[in-house]
Amino acid sequence: MLISGRNSYDYKSVRRWTTQRKLGYSLSECDKIFVPIHQEIHWCLAVINKQDKKFQYLDSLKGMDTRVLKVLARYYVDEVKDKSEKDIDLSSWEQEYVEDLPEQKNGYDCGMFMIKYADFYSRGIELCFNQDCFTLPNPEAVAFAGVLVCWIGQIGQDYLVETTQECDFVCVMILTECCLVVP
């Protein structure tokens, strides 16, 4: 865990998660790095977007946690320094709280939204889903829930999971050399 308590940052506790040997590649090779954020009872997504030089925060309840993006920037500086022995300057990078997002309308689908945000952003496509996509017993929602369980069980490994059509798009979760999810 990168943060424990209110103000405790500890890079050393997560340093081993992203070794070249463990991943097979370096985070510095990634265009986007997807970081699930768990805030006690709520899931959000943060993105280190090297391509656009910005740190992004996506929250299905429209929250804005400035601490998350500050810690993410600090983590990325430490990660690059540790793995490549290079100093990087992020002073020109933008911090973006993405506002034009599908919103959750209940108190329990935040994890589903977080996964879909990562799914769509990793493929560079518009966020074209809504709360109805997750309503059970919709067979596609059940299939997507299976993807979520599978994904949580295999975080950090490269794989591809395909399901049936869901809200006019195919639900596919891909972790490749250009995008990584860090638990």
C-alpha positions as CSV (number, residue, x, y, z in Angstrom):
1,M,0.0,0.0,0.0
2,L,1.5,3.3,-1.1
3,I,-0.4,5.4,1.5
4,S,-1.4,4.2,5.0
5,G,-3.1,6.6,7.4
6,R,-3.6,10.2,6.5
7,N,-0.2,11.4,5.6
8,S,2.1,8.3,5.4
9,Y,3.7,7.8,2.0
10,D,5.9,4.7,1.6
11,Y,7.3,4.0,-1.8
12,K,9.4,1.1,-0.4
13,S,6.3,-0.9,0.4
14,V,5.3,-1.0,-3.3
15,R,8.7,-0.8,-5.0
16,R,8.8,-4.6,-5.7
17,W,5.5,-4.7,-7.5
18,T,6.9,-3.3,-10.7
19,T,10.3,-4.9,-11.2
20,Q,11.4,-5.6,-14.7
21,R,11.7,-9.3,-13.8
22,K,8.2,-9.5,-12.4
23,L,6.4,-7.6,-15.2
24,G,8.6,-8.4,-18.2
25,Y,8.8,-4.7,-19.1
26,S,9.3,-1.4,-17.4
27,L,6.6,1.0,-16.3
28,S,8.5,3.7,-18.1
29,E,7.6,2.0,-21.4
30,C,3.9,2.4,-20.7
31,D,1.8,5.2,-22.3
32,K,-0.8,4.9,-19.5
33,I,-0.7,3.4,-16.1
34,F,-4.0,2.6,-14.5
35,V,-4.2,2.7,-10.7
36,P,-7.3,1.5,-8.9
37,I,-7.9,3.7,-5.8
38,H,-9.8,2.3,-2.8
39,Q,-11.1,5.0,-0.5
40,E,-12.4,3.0,2.5
41,I,-15.8,2.1,0.9
42,H,-15.4,3.5,-2.6
43,W,-13.4,2.7,-5.7
44,C,-12.0,5.3,-8.1
45,L,-9.5,5.2,-10.9
46,A,-6.3,7.3,-11.3
47,V,-4.3,7.3,-14.5
48,I,-0.7,8.3,-15.1
49,N,-1.1,9.4,-18.7
50,K,2.4,9.8,-20.1
51,Q,1.1,10.3,-23.6
52,D,-0.8,13.5,-22.7
53,K,1.4,14.4,-19.7
54,K,-1.3,14.4,-17.1
55,F,-2.5,12.7,-14.0
56,Q,-6.2,11.9,-14.2
57,Y,-8.8,11.1,-11.6
58,L,-12.0,9.4,-12.5
59,D,-14.7,9.1,-9.9
60,S,-18.2,7.8,-10.6
61,L,-19.5,9.9,-7.7
62,K,-17.8,13.0,-9.0
63,G,-15.4,13.2,-6.0
64,M,-12.1,15.1,-6.3
65,D,-9.3,13.9,-4.0
66,T,-6.2,16.2,-4.6
67,R,-4.0,14.1,-2.4
68,V,-4.4,11.1,-4.7
69,L,-2.9,12.9,-7.7
70,K,-0.1,14.5,-5.6
71,V,0.9,11.0,-4.3
72,L,0.7,9.5,-7.7
73,A,3.1,12.2,-9.1
74,R,5.5,11.5,-6.2
75,Y,5.2,7.8,-6.8
76,Y,6.0,8.1,-10.5
77,V,9.1,10.2,-9.8
78,D,10.2,7.7,-7.3
79,E,9.5,4.8,-9.6
80,V,11.4,6.2,-12.5
81,K,14.3,7.1,-10.3
82,D,14.4,3.7,-8.7
83,K,14.1,1.6,-11.8
84,S,16.1,3.8,-14.3
85,E,18.1,6.0,-12.1
86,K,16.8,9.1,-14.0
87,D,15.3,12.2,-12.6
88,I,12.1,13.4,-14.2
89,D,10.4,16.8,-14.1
90,L,6.6,16.6,-13.9
91,S,6.1,20.4,-13.2
92,S,4.5,20.8,-16.7
93,W,2.1,17.9,-16.2
94,E,-1.6,18.6,-15.7
95,Q,-3.8,17.3,-12.9
96,E,-7.2,16.5,-14.4
97,Y,-10.3,15.6,-12.5
98,V,-12.3,14.1,-15.4
99,E,-15.8,15.5,-15.3
100,D,-17.6,14.1,-18.4
101,L,-18.0,10.6,-17.0
102,P,-20.9,8.1,-16.7
103,E,-22.1,8.4,-13.1
104,Q,-23.1,5.8,-10.7
105,K,-26.7,6.0,-9.3
106,N,-26.4,3.6,-6.4
107,G,-24.1,2.9,-3.5
108,Y,-22.4,-0.3,-4.8
109,D,-21.4,-0.2,-8.4
110,C,-18.2,2.0,-8.0
111,G,-16.0,-1.0,-8.7
112,M,-17.8,-1.8,-11.9
113,F,-17.4,1.9,-13.0
114,M,-13.7,1.9,-12.1
115,I,-13.1,-1.2,-14.2
116,K,-15.0,0.1,-17.2
117,Y,-13.2,3.5,-17.0
118,A,-9.9,1.6,-17.2
119,D,-11.2,-0.7,-20.0
120,F,-12.4,2.2,-22.2
121,Y,-9.4,4.5,-21.5
122,S,-6.9,1.6,-22.2
123,R,-8.5,1.2,-25.7
124,G,-8.8,5.0,-26.3
125,I,-12.6,4.9,-26.8
126,E,-15.4,7.2,-25.6
127,L,-17.0,6.3,-22.3
128,C,-20.3,5.1,-23.8
129,F,-21.9,3.2,-21.0
130,N,-24.3,3.9,-18.1
131,Q,-25.7,2.5,-14.9
132,D,-28.1,0.3,-16.8
133,C,-25.2,-1.8,-18.1
134,F,-24.6,-3.1,-14.6
135,T,-28.2,-3.9,-13.7
136,L,-28.7,-7.5,-12.7
137,P,-30.1,-10.0,-13.8
138,N,-29.1,-8.6,-17.2
139,P,-27.0,-11.5,-18.7
140,E,-24.4,-9.1,-20.0
141,A,-24.0,-7.5,-16.5
142,V,-23.6,-11.0,-15.0
143,A,-20.9,-11.7,-17.6
144,F,-19.2,-8.4,-16.8
145,A,-19.3,-9.2,-13.1
146,G,-17.5,-12.4,-14.0
147,V,-14.9,-10.4,-15.8
148,L,-14.5,-8.2,-12.7
149,V,-14.0,-11.3,-10.4
150,C,-11.5,-12.7,-12.9
151,W,-9.6,-9.4,-13.2
152,I,-9.4,-9.0,-9.5
153,G,-8.0,-12.6,-9.2
154,Q,-5.4,-12.0,-11.8
155,I,-4.2,-8.4,-11.2
156,G,-0.7,-7.8,-12.5
157,Q,-0.8,-10.6,-15.1
158,D,-1.3,-10.2,-18.8
159,Y,-4.5,-11.7,-20.1
160,L,-7.5,-11.2,-22.3
161,V,-11.1,-11.9,-21.2
162,E,-14.0,-11.5,-23.7
163,T,-17.7,-11.5,-22.9
164,T,-20.8,-11.0,-24.9
165,Q,-22.2,-7.7,-26.2
166,E,-23.0,-5.2,-23.4
167,C,-24.7,-1.9,-24.1
168,D,-23.7,-2.1,-27.8
169,F,-20.0,-2.7,-27.1
170,V,-17.8,-5.7,-26.4
171,C,-16.5,-5.9,-22.8
172,V,-12.9,-6.7,-23.1
173,M,-10.2,-6.2,-20.4
174,I,-6.7,-6.2,-21.7
175,L,-3.5,-5.7,-19.7
176,T,-0.7,-5.3,-22.3
177,E,2.7,-3.9,-22.5
178,C,1.3,-0.4,-23.0
179,C,-1.1,-0.4,-20.0
180,L,-0.7,-1.8,-16.5
181,V,-3.0,-2.0,-13.6
182,V,-1.2,-1.6,-10.3
183,P,-3.0,-2.9,-7.2
